[in-house]
Amino acid sequence: MNRMLPIAFTALLLSAPAFGQSVDSQGAKQLSENLSRYVGKQALDKGILKVSVEGGAYKIMFDFKALAGTLPDQKLLKFDFAPYALLVKPRSDGTWDVSMDLSHSASFEFNGPQGLQSTQFSIKDGKGSGVYDPNLAAFTSGTSSMAGMTMVSQDAKQHMEVSADGGTATMAATKAANGGVDFALSQKVSNFVEAIKFDDPESGLKFPVTVKSPELSVDAKGKGVQTKPLLDLLAFAVANENEATLKANQAQLKSLLLAALPVWERIDGTYGFKNFAVESPVGTFGAAQLSTAFGMDGVAQSGTIGYGIKASGLTVPQQLLPNWSIALLPTDIDLNFGGANIDLDSMAKKAIEAL
């Protein structure tokens, strides 16, 4: 997830069209102005976003510390996050070559619901590249990889450590037949480990749990995602951030909201684990294969939604069960839940009209 955020950020930054093949200071200025439509001019004035020329490409830098400086400081106590940078270069066909260094280390502390909370994470040898099409507002192709990652998070009641070895991801998008974008994303991470220690003095709950899997995979696909209208809505929000202009431009807002429907035609995603194991004080629970799947239609008059859990090779600690019951335990599970004939279209249009 941390490695996909920069890709989403890149998609936002390059939503402005390429404006020629030459890379120079004038082009950097024009790119900054184009990007301000989606991030606001204050982001440029306060140094949160900077565009410069580096070699034959534009360097776009996002300064997280500068952003944190604009937020209320009563909760954020500590923040250490190096600026994130990427290189972009316009191509002759109007698309952009994009490359990025995803190797980062960061830490922060803040006052949360459970009191003081802290997080540190590190991504080792992370990198990504791709081709972004501003006409689609999507990557037509993209890859990313990392050598490993770690994250430590804790509050008053729990301590969590997450780690993983190498990982790769690929993504692609094409113009959808009925408008919008069809996309596919695939990601694999090796040797995923999540160790959680619960210690709640109020309830007396105190035990460790460790989740392991030698391979975690994520696959997602979407059909007819309205990327361009959604970016138009973002630009509208930036341009109408105060209440007076928002009220004055209600008709335009309604028009943009209607243009973004159905948001997407269909989205499906699956998380999969191989040799999944949960180590606990009472023993190890496991599954040779474990996957969860989710899918739903967009805003439609007769939409569907589905959720599924599938597992094979299930095992439980035998000391928890009487001997006679072990042979009766299921080793495979396939559960599916869903709904049909869901009319979100009428509801959304009535809500937009009533704004």
Number of C-alpha atoms within 10 A of each C-alpha: 5 12 21 14 11 18 24 12 11 22 19 18 21 23 23 20 16 21 15 12 14 14 19 16 14 12 19 19 15 14 21 21 16 18 22 20 20 23 20 18 16 11 19 17 10 14 16 20 26 18 24 20 18 14 10 13 19 22 20 23 17 21 19 17 15 15 14 16 13 11 10 8 11 8 12 17 13 12 17 14 16 14 14 17 20 21 23 25 19 22 17 12 10 15 21 22 17 22 22 21 17 25 17 18 16 14 17 16 19 18 14 12 9 11 11 15 20 19 17 17 19 19 22 17 15 21 18 22 21 21 21 27 25 21 15 22 24 30 27 21 18 21 20 22 21 22 17 20 24 18 18 18 18 18 19 14 16 17 17 18 18 18 19 23 18 17 22 19 20 18 20 19 22 18 17 17 10 10 16 24 23 25 22 19 18 17 19 18 23 19 16 22 19 18 17 19 16 16 17 13 10 7 7 9 10 12 14 15 15 18 18 22 24 16 18 22 18 18 18 18 18 21 25 22 26 22 20 20 19 18 19 19 19 16 17 18 17 16 17 16 11 10 8 9 11 16 11 11 12 12 12 13 20 16 13 17 18 16 16 20 19 21 21 22 23 20 20 18 18 18 17 19 23 20 17 23 22 18 16 14 9 12 13 16 16 23 22 17 17 23 20 18 18 18 19 20 22 22 23 20 14 13 18 18 18 15 17 15 16 16 20 18 15 19 17 18 14 14 10 10 11 8 10 7 9 15 8 8 11 11 14 15 13 11 10 13 10 12 11 12 11 15 14 17 17 13 12 17 15 11 11 14 11 8 9
